[in-house]
Amino acid sequence: MDLQLNGKIVLITGPAKGMGAAITAAFAAEGCDLALLGRDVAAIEPVAAAARAAGRKVQVEACDLTDSAAVERAVGACLATFGRIDVLVNVAGGSGPIGKTGAETTAEEFDEIVTLNMNGCFHTIHAVAPSMIKQRYGKIVNVGGTFGMRGRAGRLAYSASKWGLRGITKSFALELGPYNINVNNVAPGMVDGPRFREKVCAEMARRLNITPEEAAQRHAADYALRRVTIDADVANACLFMASDASRQITGVDLPVDGGWAAL
C-alpha cells in the first residue's frame, strides 16, 4: 500500500535513538521532510544526516519539551522554515523507576516522569494545533505504552504517565476532530533494545536470579505471538496513523505488543 506520505512535513520529538531513530528513518524513507526536536542536538545529528543523505530536508531544533516556552519557540522556527506541519509524532519520553513499588517510588521520581511523558506531549500539541486548525488538516501520533492500558506492578510512575497520555490523546481528538485533525495513541509493549535489555531484563534477572536472556524469553512468553516488539513494528504503526489510510480513526489506543494489553 502506498501511504502517500511523500512531501509531508513531519515533526518528531525524541528522534535520537531507539524507537525515535527508527520512526524518523521510516518517515524519511516515505519521502517526508523532517523537523526534529530534542535536548541533545549532537545525538540527533547522525539521524538527521542519514535523512539528508536520502534527499530529505531536515531541521533540528534543541528543545526541552518540559519547557512550554522553549517548545513554542522551536515549533515556531520549524513553521518559519517549512510553512506548515502536517504530522506530529511525540516519541520523546522516559521509563521512570523500574522495579519499585508505588510505596518505594519517591515524589521526585513520580513528578519527573509524569512531567516528561505528559507535559511534553501537551506542550507540542498545544504549539502545533493552531497551524493544523488553520490548514484544516493534521495527524498527531502520541507514542504511549501498554502499561498505560493495563497498569504494571513495579512501574507505577510510568504507568500513570502513559495512562494520563491516553486522556490527553482522547480529549484532543474530540476537540480537534472538527478541524480534520486525527489524534491517536500508538502503545508499544516491551520494545527490544538497550533500555529493554540493560534495564528491564537486568532488573528481572537480578530479582529472579536468572540470566538476562532468560528474562527476555519470559517477557516474550507473555505475548500471544511469543515475541517482543521491535522498533520497526512501532515505526510502521506510526506511519499508518500518520497517513490518510487511517482517516476515520481518531482517539484510539493501538497496542503494538504481540497481544498482551488487548487479550
Summary of the structure (lengths in Angstrom):
residues: 263
radius of gyration: 17.9
end to end distance: 27.7
largest distance: 56.6
contacts: 932
relative contact order: 0.14
helix: 52%
strand: 16%
